[in-house]
Amino acid sequence: MAVQDQQQWLLNRYLKDPNHAHRNAVVAANLPLVWKVARRESERSGHSFEDLAQEGVRGLIKAVERFDPSLGLSLIHISEPTRPP
C-alpha cells in the first residue's frame, strides 16, 4: 500500500471510530512531514528543531481531531506550521 493510501486509510478509520489509538496512528503516519517542516524552519529561522517538531506534532494532533472531510480538504492542507515569535 502506498504511503498516501495508508495515511488516508488510517484517517478514515479514525473518522469512523475516533479513539486515541486511531488518532495516534494517523499522527505517527504523518510524522515524517512534521520533521521535514521542522528541519526546514529550524535551518531558516535558527529556532530549535526539537521545539519546532514538538509544536508541529501538537498542531497535527489538533488538525486530526478537528478534521472535517465534508470541507473537501486533505488533512495536510489544514495542518499548517505555526512560527514561534
C-alpha positions in Angstrom: 0.0 0.0 0.0 1.4 3.4 -0.9 2.1 5.8 1.9 -0.6 8.3 0.9 -3.1 5.4 0.7 -2.1 4.2 4.1 -2.4 7.7 5.6 -5.9 8.0 4.1 -7.0 4.6 5.3 -5.8 5.4 8.8 -7.6 8.8 8.7 -10.8 7.1 7.5 -10.5 4.5 10.3 -10.2 7.3 12.9 -13.2 9.2 11.4 -15.3 6.0 11.7 -14.1 5.2 15.3 -12.5 8.3 16.9 -10.3 6.9 19.7 -6.8 7.7 20.9 -5.2 4.6 19.3 -6.5 5.5 15.9 -5.7 9.2 16.3 -2.1 8.3 17.3 -1.8 6.0 14.3 -2.7 8.9 12.0 -0.3 11.2 13.8 2.5 8.6 13.5 1.9 8.2 9.8 2.3 11.9 9.3 5.4 12.5 11.5 7.9 12.5 8.6 6.2 15.6 7.2 6.3 17.3 10.6 10.0 16.6 10.9 10.7 17.8 7.4 8.9 21.1 8.0 10.5 21.5 11.5 14.0 20.8 10.0 13.4 23.4 7.2 12.1 26.0 9.6 14.9 25.4 12.1 17.5 25.9 9.4 15.7 29.0 8.1 15.0 30.7 11.5 17.6 29.3 13.8 15.0 28.0 16.3 15.5 24.6 17.9 14.4 21.7 15.8 13.1 19.9 18.9 10.9 22.8 19.8 9.6 23.2 16.3 8.9 19.5 15.9 7.0 19.5 19.3 4.8 22.3 18.1 4.3 20.6 14.8 3.1 17.4 16.5 0.7 19.5 18.7 -0.7 21.1 15.5 -1.0 17.8 13.8 -3.0 16.3 16.7 -5.3 19.3 16.7 -5.8 19.0 12.9 -6.6 15.3 13.2 -9.1 15.9 16.0 -10.8 18.8 14.1 -10.6 17.3 10.6 -13.9 17.6 8.7 -14.0 15.6 5.4 -17.1 17.5 4.3 -14.9 20.5 3.6 -13.2 18.7 0.7 -9.7 19.4 2.0 -6.9 16.9 2.8 -5.5 16.7 6.3 -2.2 18.1 5.2 -3.9 21.2 3.7 -5.5 22.1 7.1 -2.3 21.4 9.1 -0.1 24.4 8.7 3.0 25.2 10.6 3.0 27.9 13.2 6.1 30.0 13.7 7.2 30.9 17.1 7.6 34.6 17.9 
